[in-house]
């Protein structure tokens, strides 16, 4: 049996997350210790592994509950809907890439470069609700789908070649 802290640590989650899962009925402790601590057995650990898998796939907590507790026939429909949502998101991101590449091409003379620099771009992304991890995923997608446009965009923002090379290498691209 594992305590809530041990189970949370094993999955890289916070204690508060597991307590929330208990509160919403997604993951209940198997038993309580004499002192009242929540305890989890191997079945609960396996359920949390499934939760983590569905979480990584981007399913909502509500969808996870349906998949885990409902008829197995629901899983395929929920996963198909998630795949469609991802396809839509990817299409939206590709449209953004094309728009950025067009902006880069229009401003290739460098005249607009100082009006919109790295800090301004980060500010726009933060205002759109993106955190550092999401920005990194954005750069990774940009690099994977349009490496030359990504390089040109970073240059257009006035980022140094050393910083560009480090970023592109970090996201798995060529460090030209």
Phi, psi and omega per residue, in radians:
X1 nan 2.461 3.133
X2 -1.991 2.553 3.027
X3 -1.379 2.965 -3.140
X4 -1.063 -0.703 3.132
X5 -1.146 -0.741 -3.133
X6 -1.118 -0.776 3.136
X7 -1.143 -0.758 3.126
X8 -1.060 -0.805 -3.138
X9 -1.066 -0.724 -3.121
X10 -1.043 -0.558 -3.104
X11 -1.843 0.093 3.126
X12 1.189 0.542 3.134
X13 -1.943 2.902 3.057
X14 -1.519 2.744 3.055
X15 -1.017 -0.715 -3.130
X16 -1.058 -0.608 3.116
X17 -1.103 -0.797 3.134
X18 -1.161 -0.641 3.089
X19 -1.130 -0.658 3.092
X20 -1.154 -0.768 3.093
X21 -1.007 -0.670 3.095
X22 -1.141 -0.798 -3.092
X23 -1.073 -0.633 -3.112
X24 -1.613 -0.003 3.062
X25 1.504 0.247 -3.118
X26 -1.443 -0.620 -3.127
X27 -2.569 1.929 -3.137
X28 -1.737 2.556 3.038
X29 -1.149 2.665 -3.141
X30 -1.340 -0.641 -3.082
X31 -2.721 3.128 3.056
X32 -2.175 2.510 3.072
X33 -1.302 2.923 3.073
X34 -0.976 -0.469 3.125
X35 -1.522 -0.008 3.096
X36 1.627 0.103 3.133
X37 -1.311 2.503 3.096
X38 -1.217 2.406 3.110
X39 -2.229 2.498 -3.077
X40 -2.194 2.356 3.123
X41 -1.693 -3.016 -3.107
X42 -1.094 -0.623 3.111
X43 -1.124 -0.723 3.109
X44 -1.153 -0.668 3.097
X45 -1.117 -0.726 3.100
X46 -1.113 -0.685 3.107
X47 -1.119 -0.711 3.116
X48 -1.154 -0.600 3.061
X49 -1.076 -0.721 3.085
X50 -1.129 -0.745 3.107
X51 -1.024 -0.787 -3.137
X52 -1.088 -0.692 3.118
X53 -1.103 -0.826 3.128
X54 -1.184 -0.586 3.102
X55 -1.130 -0.757 3.106
X56 -1.119 -0.467 3.086
X57 -1.402 -0.102 3.080
X58 1.534 0.259 3.120
X59 -1.263 2.561 3.051
X60 -1.264 2.829 3.101
X61 -1.066 -0.661 3.121
X62 -1.113 -0.762 3.122
X63 -1.141 -0.669 3.095
X64 -1.043 -0.767 -3.133
X65 -1.063 -0.717 3.131
X66 -1.126 -0.800 -3.122
X67 -1.120 -0.749 -3.068
X68 -1.335 -0.590 -3.016
X69 -1.945 -0.254 -3.102
X70 -1.597 -3.001 3.101
X71 -1.139 2.511 -3.106
X72 -1.043 -0.375 -3.132
X73 -1.178 -0.336 -3.132
X74 -1.275 -0.488 -3.032
X75 -1.007 -0.856 -3.092
X76 -1.040 -0.740 3.139
X77 -1.141 -0.728 -3.141
X78 -1.168 -0.766 3.129
X79 -1.168 -0.632 3.088
X80 -1.134 -0.731 3.105
X81 -1.105 -0.686 3.120
X82 -1.141 -0.718 3.117
X83 -1.077 -0.726 3.100
X84 -1.096 -0.713 3.119
X85 -1.101 -0.706 3.098
X86 -1.128 -0.727 3.097
X87 -1.035 -0.729 3.106
X88 -1.101 -0.791 3.130
X89 -1.083 -0.768 3.123
X90 -1.086 -0.724 3.094
X91 -1.067 -0.728 3.107
X92 -1.116 -0.743 3.121
X93 -1.137 -0.686 3.110
X94 -1.143 -0.646 3.080
X95 -1.111 -0.690 3.081
X96 -1.103 -0.722 3.105
X97 -1.052 -0.787 3.135
X98 -1.086 -0.718 3.132
X99 -1.114 -0.724 3.128
X100 -1.155 -0.764 3.126
X101 -1.055 -0.673 3.101
X102 -1.151 -0.727 3.085
X103 -1.075 -0.695 3.120
X104 -1.092 -0.802 -3.130
X105 -1.096 -0.688 3.141
X106 -1.205 -0.591 -3.087
X107 -1.804 0.429 -3.049
X108 -1.170 -0.240 3.107
X109 -1.296 -0.163 3.086
X110 1.514 -0.068 -3.075
X111 -1.105 -0.619 -3.075
X112 -1.556 -0.139 -2.985
X113 -0.938 -0.801 -3.043
X114 -1.335 -0.322 3.097
X115 -1.312 -0.438 -3.109
X116 -2.400 1.771 -3.087
X117 -1.990 -2.987 -3.096
X118 -0.958 -0.826 -3.112
X119 -1.096 -0.679 3.100
X120 -1.138 -0.718 -3.139
X121 -1.141 -0.792 3.102
X122 -1.047 -0.696 3.098
X123 -1.065 -0.708 3.104
X124 -1.108 -0.800 -3.127
X125 -1.129 -0.713 3.100
X126 -1.132 -0.710 3.115
X127 -1.118 -0.479 3.097
X128 -1.417 -0.012 3.074
X129 1.655 0.205 -3.128
X130 -1.537 2.378 3.022
X131 -1.689 -3.112 -3.079
X132 -1.045 -0.715 -3.131
X133 -1.107 -0.713 3.126
X134 -1.188 -0.664 3.094
X135 -1.111 -0.690 3.112
X136 -1.121 -0.724 3.079
X137 -1.096 -0.653 3.111
X138 -1.082 -0.840 3.120
X139 -1.071 -0.714 -3.128
X140 -1.089 -0.768 3.117
X141 -1.139 -0.740 3.124
X142 -1.067 -0.814 -3.136
X143 -1.084 -0.746 -3.099
X144 -1.199 -0.636 -3.034
X145 -1.634 -0.470 -3.101
X146 -2.672 1.245 -3.040
X147 -1.048 -0.683 -3.138
X148 -1.204 -0.692 3.100
X149 -1.168 -0.641 3.099
X150 -1.081 -0.821 3.101
X151 -1.016 -0.823 -3.109
X152 -1.106 -0.700 3.136
X153 -1.105 -0.812 -3.133
X154 -1.093 -0.677 3.084
X155 -1.130 -0.751 3.131
X156 -1.032 -0.590 3.117
X157 -1.281 -0.113 3.117
X158 1.453 0.354 3.130
X159 -1.388 2.443 -3.114
X160 -1.130 2.682 3.136
X161 -1.057 -0.621 3.130
X162 -1.126 -0.784 3.134
X163 -1.180 -0.664 3.102
X164 -1.099 -0.821 -3.139
X165 -1.044 -0.733 3.135
X166 -1.132 -0.771 3.128
X167 -1.106 -0.832 -3.116
X168 -1.111 -0.662 3.081
X169 -1.174 -0.676 -3.132
X170 -1.098 -0.640 -3.117
X171 -1.593 0.124 3.021
X172 1.601 0.319 -3.137
X173 -1.857 -3.067 3.107
X174 -1.316 2.461 3.078
X175 -1.774 1.274 -3.077
X176 -1.041 nan nan
